[in-house]
Amino acid sequence: MDRVIDERDRKILSELDKNARQTDSEIAKKVGISKQLVNYRIQKLVERGIITNFYTLVNIGNFSLNSYYLFIQLENINKEQEKKLLEKIDSLDSVGWLVSGMGRWDAVVLINTKSILEFEKSLNQIVNLCGNHLHEHIFTTLIGAEHLNYKFLQAKETHSIKQTEKAQELKLDKTDQKILQTISQNARMPITELAEKAKIPLHVASYHLKQLIKNKTIEGFKPKLNIGKLGYQWHLLLIQFQKLNDKRKQEFLEFCRNNKAIYYVTNTIGNYNVMLDMHVKSVEEFKEVLLEIKDKFSDIIKVYESMIIFDEYKINYLPRMN
């Protein structure tokens, strides 16, 4: 990574990772350079494809939605056919996240729905799209997730953003919905531009955005990085527990929070109890982390599987607005 970005870039990315809505001036004070240089460097990071997006992290539990992870294994399908299939799945309203890779599973899909019947409908849609190419599929139900730092940016302090399961639905008015839709995939949009695009007065936009952050509908603002361009691989470790008590679970979660490779921790019910997103420089480094997990938690790990992620087709935390 040192050959791709320098120390100033790293510090800028670290600040964006904490809060992508920080102004150039705010970042400049913390990094110790001019705001013009901050703006220039962010633009260059975008142009080089290192930053691919700035997205708003919405807590879908506040929309009274349940989330399910669908794991898909395909067969008798070539690269072009798979790409077209995944693009069709990507276009579905209920899909909030979609990645493809290699391992037991070829793709993982996050589906958000208000009821189990809606989930069944979305599941059938995807199964029908796969047709004869579908070899196997399973799903798990989200309990909660913890979004950690891009730890390779070496921030001085760690922080996390938590996602929750279905909670009491917050009533959002049309102004709230316009704001969320406008900044969902453009989290750094200035408030003046946000008000203009949403066609609402500036003071109204400012007030509603602050309220959405205050009531935890908006959990944070993040940059989406192409970690491959920084010399990292993305691995997904899927674990099923056995004989798990609260004490050991908390010890496991604390290990994940402090481990330099683990970026995202997802708790689920189903074939897997936890999914760990890892950023490592090599398969050997992934193996080292895996062996450490197995060594420290062999008493509670029943089985595990892994998948290397190649492409992220979609990351959109904003559910459908009725």
N, C-alpha and C positions, 0 to 999 in steps of 0.2 A: 504493500500500500504506500510505503514511503516514496516509491518512485513515481506513483500516480498522482498523489496530492502532497502538498507540503504542510508544515505545521499550522500555518494560518488557515488553510483550507480545512484542516482537521478541526480546529477550534470553531470555525464558522459552522461546520456540519454538526458539531457537538451542541452548539447553541440552538440550531434549528431543530435538533432532535428533542431538546427540552421543550421548546415551544416555537413552532414554525411561524407563528404570527408575530413574533418579535420584529420590531422595525429595524431597518438597517442601522439607524442611530443607536438603538439599544444594543445590538450585536457589536457594533463598532467600539463602544465603550468597554465591553467585556473582553474583546479580542485585542484592543489597543491599536486599531488602525482607523482610517477615515471611513465615513459611511459610504462615500463614493467607491472606495476600494472594496468594501463589503458587497455592495451592489454588483460591481464588476465581476467579482469572484463567484458570486452565486449564479450570475448569468452564464459564466464560463462552465460551471459545474453542471448546469442544465444543458448547455450546448454540447458538452462532451458525453452526455447521457449518464453521468454519475448520479445526478438527481433526476428522477423520471417523473416526479409528481409531488405535490403537497396536498395531503388529504386530511379531512376532518374526522377525528375518531369519535363516533357517536355511540352512546350506550344503548344498544337495541333493547335491553331489558326495560327501558323507560317507555318503549312503544308497545309493551305487553306482547312481545314476540318470543317464541321459542326458537332456538338455533340447533341445527343438526349438521353433522359432518358426514358426507357421503363419500365412501372410498370406492373407486371404480378400477377394475382390471379389464383390459380390452384384449381382443384376439383378432387375428386375420384382418389387420388394418395397417395401411401404410402411413407414412409421415403426413402426406397431404390430406388424406382422409381424416386422420386424427385431428389435425389442425382445424379443419372445417367443422368437425363434430364439436370440438371444444368451443369454437366461436359461437355455435348455436346454443350451447349450454350457457355460455357467458351472457347471451342476450336475454335470458329469462329473468323476469322481475324479482323472483324470490332468491336468486343467487347473489350472495354478497361477496364471495371470495372463491377463486378458482385457480388452482395450480396444477401443473403437470410435471412428471418426472420419471424416475426409474426405480424399481424395487418390486415388491409384491403388487403395489398399486401404481397405476399409470396416471391417475388424477385424483385430487381431493376437492370436493365441492362443499361450500358452506351455504346452507339453505335456511332462510328466515321465514317463519310462518306464524300466524296467530293460533292455529289449532293443529291437532294431529291429522285431521281430515285434509286440511290445506297442504300439510307436508306430504301426505299420501298422493295427492294430486300432482305436486311438484316432482316427487320421486318417480311417479309413473311417466310423467313427461320426459324426464331424463332417460329412463329405461327404454322408452319407445324411440327416443332419438338415437340411442346407441344401437338398437336393433340387434342384428346377428353378431355385431362386434362386441357385445357385452359378454364377458366370460364369468365375472363374479362381482358382487357388490355387497357392502355392508354399511351400516350407519351407526353413529353414536350421537348422544344428546348432550349439548353443552350445559355444564353447571356454572362455570365461570372461567375467566381467562385473565392473565396478567401480562401486559405489554411492557417489556423491559427496554433498557437502552440498547442502541447499537453500541455494544460494549467495546468493539475494536476502535471506537473513537476516543476511548480513554478519558471519559468525563471524570472530573474529580469526585463528584457525588453521583450515586445511583438514584434512579427514580423509576416508578412504575405507574402504569395506568390500568385500572381494573375494569373488566367487562363483567356484567352480571347476567344471571338467568332471568327469565320472565318476571317482571315486577309489576307493581300497579301502574297502569298506563297514565302518562301525563297528558293533559289536554293541551295540544299545541294549536294555536290559531293560524290563520293563513299567512300572517307575517312571519311567524316562526318557521313555517314550512318553506316559504320563499327564501329565507336566509339560509336554512340548512341545504336546500337544493342548490343554491348559488355557490356556496363555499365548500360543498362536499368534496369536490375534486380540484379545488383551488383555494387552499387554506390560507395562503399569504395575500389574498386579495385585499387591498386597502379598503377601509370602511366606506370611503367616498365612492369607490367603484362598486362595492357591494350594494350600497343604497341605490345607485343608479341602475344597476342591472336588475335588482329586485323591484325597482320602481316604487320605492318608499322613501319618506323623508330621512335625512341623515341622522337626526336625533332619535328617530324611531328605530332605525337599524342598529344604532349603537346600544340603545337600551335593551332591545330584544336579544342581541348577541350576548350581552353581559348576563342577562337572565338565563339564557340557555347554558352558559358556562356555570353559573351559580347553582342551578338545579341539577347539574351533572348530566344533562342531556348530551352536551358536548363535553367529552372527557379530555380532549387534547387536540393538538394540531401537529402533524408529523410530516417529515420528508420521506418519500419512498426512494430508497437508494438501490441502484443496480450494483449489488455487492460483488458480482462477477468482475466488474471493471476495477474493483479495488483489490482483486486477488483472493476473494473468498468464495467458498462453496456453501450452499444452503442445504442442510440435512434436516429431515423430519424423523424424530425418534418416537415410536408409538409403544406405550407400555401398558401392560395389564398387571394390576396388583393382586396380591393375596395377603390375607391376615393383616390387613392394614388398620392401624388405630390412629387416633388423632395426633398423638405425640410423634409417631414415625412419619405421618403425612406432613406435619409442620416442619420436621427436620429435612424431609425431602424437598419441600418447597423452598426452604431457606438455602439449601445447597444450590438449587437452581438459580435463585436470585443472585447468588454470589459467584456463580461459575462464569468465567470470562467468555464462554462460547454460547451460552444459552440466552436467546433473545425474546422468546415468547413461550409462556406456559399455559396450556389449555387443559382444564379438568372436564372430563366427560363421563357419561354412563353408557356402557355398551361393551363391545369387544375390547375397547381400550379405555383406560381410566385417566391417562394423561398423554398429551402430545407436546413434545419439546421441539421448538424451532432452534436450530443451531447454526452459527456462522463459524466456519473453520477454514483454515488455509489448505488442508489436505485431508484425504481419507485417513491417513495415519493420525492426524490430530483428532478427528472424529472418533477413531478407535480408542484413543487415550481417554477421552471424556467418557465414552461408553464403558470402558473397563473400570474407571473410577466409580461410576454410578453402580455398576454391578458389584463392585467390591464393598461399597458403603451400604448398599441397600439390597443385598442378595436375599435377605429374610422376607422382603415384601414384594419383590419382583417375581411374577409368575412367568410371563413371556414378554418378548419385545420384538419389534420389527423396525426396519428403517427404510427410508426413501430419500433419494437425493432429488431436490427440486431444480428443474431446469428453467421453467417459465411460469411467471405469474400473470395470468390473463386478466384478473380482476381483483380489485380491493376497493370495496365501496360499502362503508358502514351505514349508509343511509337507506333505510327500508322504503318500500313503496308508500307513497302518500295518497290516501284516499280522499 
